[in-house]
Amino acid sequence: MTTYTSTTTAAAATAPAAAKPLRLFLTLDAVVTGGNGLIYLALSGPVGDLLGLNSSFLVGIGAFLLAYAAFVGFLAAKPSPPVLGTKLVIEANALWAVASVAALVLWLTPSTVGAFWIPMQAAVVGGFALLQHISLRKLRESTGG
């Protein structure tokens, strides 16, 4: 019984330290996503013109991104981000990356800048998903979860 308690205590003490990479990648995701959301909301007209996208479309995306960034930031602020919430972020990021490229290929007709921006932001979001996935896996391995 003592062994179980000390192992559990050791795992609990290890979790915040082991969670640092995951928290870092969640924080970066929240900052980048929130920044994009603010720009899309505040400058939807000029950014829409630059990217060749409808400004109303950007306002909707901006509002969504701000709410999403708040959720990701909430998770990042936890000493050890919850597994379920983190998995949701990873899956949402992967879906966003795939959907961005699909939208570009199937129905969006952006400007040249937009045709560059869309896959680049998809790559960044996909990169966050990958880094978060790897960090979550390492965290779970190190804490026995």
C-alpha positions as CSV (number, residue, x, y, z in Angstrom):
1,M,0.0,0.0,0.0
2,T,2.8,2.4,0.8
3,T,4.5,1.6,-2.5
4,Y,1.3,2.5,-4.3
5,T,1.0,5.8,-2.5
6,S,4.6,6.8,-3.0
7,T,4.4,5.8,-6.7
8,T,1.2,7.8,-7.1
9,T,2.8,10.7,-5.3
10,A,5.9,10.5,-7.4
11,A,3.8,10.4,-10.6
12,A,1.8,13.4,-9.4
13,A,5.0,15.4,-8.7
14,T,6.5,14.4,-12.1
15,A,3.4,15.4,-14.1
16,P,3.8,19.3,-14.0
17,A,7.5,19.0,-15.1
18,A,6.7,16.4,-17.8
19,A,3.8,18.6,-18.9
20,K,6.0,21.6,-19.8
21,P,6.5,20.8,-23.5
22,L,2.8,20.1,-23.9
23,R,1.9,23.3,-22.1
24,L,4.4,25.2,-24.3
25,F,2.8,23.9,-27.5
26,L,-0.7,24.6,-26.3
27,T,0.3,28.1,-25.3
28,L,1.9,28.8,-28.7
29,D,-1.2,27.5,-30.4
30,A,-3.4,29.7,-28.3
31,V,-1.3,32.8,-29.0
32,V,-1.0,32.2,-32.8
33,T,-4.7,31.2,-33.1
34,G,-5.9,34.1,-31.0
35,G,-3.7,36.5,-33.0
36,N,-5.1,35.3,-36.2
37,G,-8.6,35.5,-34.8
38,L,-8.1,39.1,-33.8
39,I,-6.6,40.1,-37.1
40,Y,-9.5,38.4,-39.0
41,L,-12.0,40.2,-36.9
42,A,-10.4,43.7,-36.7
43,L,-9.1,43.8,-40.3
44,S,-11.5,41.5,-42.1
45,G,-11.9,44.0,-45.1
46,P,-8.2,44.6,-45.8
47,V,-7.2,41.0,-45.0
48,G,-10.1,39.7,-47.1
49,D,-8.9,41.8,-50.0
50,L,-5.3,40.6,-49.6
51,L,-6.2,36.9,-49.4
52,G,-9.0,37.1,-51.9
53,L,-11.6,35.9,-49.3
54,N,-14.9,37.3,-48.3
55,S,-14.6,39.6,-45.3
56,S,-17.8,38.1,-43.7
57,F,-16.2,34.7,-44.0
58,L,-13.1,36.0,-42.1
59,V,-15.3,37.6,-39.4
60,G,-16.9,34.2,-38.7
61,I,-13.5,32.4,-38.7
62,G,-12.1,35.1,-36.5
63,A,-14.8,34.8,-33.9
64,F,-14.4,31.0,-33.9
65,L,-10.6,31.2,-33.6
66,L,-10.9,33.6,-30.6
67,A,-13.2,31.2,-28.8
68,Y,-11.0,28.2,-29.7
69,A,-7.8,30.1,-28.6
70,A,-9.5,30.8,-25.2
71,F,-10.2,27.1,-24.8
72,V,-6.6,26.1,-25.8
73,G,-5.2,28.8,-23.5
74,F,-7.4,27.4,-20.6
75,L,-5.9,24.0,-21.2
76,A,-2.3,25.4,-21.4
77,A,-2.8,27.1,-18.0
78,K,-3.3,23.8,-16.2
79,P,-0.3,22.3,-14.4
80,S,-1.0,19.1,-16.4
81,P,-3.5,19.7,-19.2
82,P,-6.4,17.2,-19.2
83,V,-6.0,14.3,-21.7
84,L,-9.5,14.6,-23.2
85,G,-9.3,18.3,-23.8
86,T,-5.8,18.0,-25.3
87,K,-7.0,15.2,-27.6
88,L,-9.8,17.4,-28.7
89,V,-7.3,20.2,-29.6
90,I,-5.1,17.8,-31.4
91,E,-7.9,16.4,-33.4
92,A,-9.4,19.8,-34.1
93,N,-6.0,21.1,-35.3
94,A,-5.5,18.1,-37.6
95,L,-9.0,18.5,-39.0
96,W,-8.4,22.3,-39.5
97,A,-5.2,21.6,-41.4
98,V,-6.9,19.0,-43.7
99,A,-10.0,21.1,-44.2
100,S,-7.9,24.2,-45.1
101,V,-6.2,22.4,-47.9
102,A,-9.5,20.7,-49.0
103,A,-11.2,24.1,-49.1
104,L,-8.4,25.6,-51.2
105,V,-8.6,22.7,-53.7
106,L,-12.4,22.3,-53.8
107,W,-14.1,25.7,-53.4
108,L,-12.0,28.7,-52.4
109,T,-10.6,30.9,-55.1
110,P,-8.1,33.1,-53.2
111,S,-5.6,35.6,-54.5
112,T,-2.0,34.5,-55.0
113,V,-1.3,35.6,-51.4
114,G,-4.2,33.6,-50.2
115,A,-3.2,30.6,-52.2
116,F,0.2,30.8,-50.3
117,W,-1.3,31.7,-46.9
118,I,-3.9,28.9,-46.6
119,P,-1.5,26.0,-47.0
120,M,1.1,27.7,-44.8
121,Q,-1.3,28.2,-42.0
122,A,-2.5,24.7,-42.5
123,A,1.1,23.5,-42.1
124,V,1.5,25.5,-38.9
125,V,-1.7,24.1,-37.4
126,G,-0.8,20.6,-38.5
127,G,2.6,21.1,-36.9
128,F,1.0,22.1,-33.6
129,A,-1.2,19.0,-33.8
130,L,1.9,16.8,-34.3
131,L,3.9,18.5,-31.5
132,Q,1.0,18.3,-29.1
133,H,0.4,14.7,-29.9
134,I,4.0,13.8,-29.3
135,S,4.1,15.8,-26.1
136,L,0.9,14.2,-24.8
137,R,2.2,10.8,-25.5
138,K,5.5,11.5,-23.7
139,L,3.6,13.0,-20.8
140,R,1.4,9.9,-20.5
141,E,4.4,7.6,-20.7
142,S,6.3,9.5,-18.0
143,T,3.3,9.6,-15.6
144,G,2.0,6.1,-16.3
145,G,-1.2,7.4,-17.7
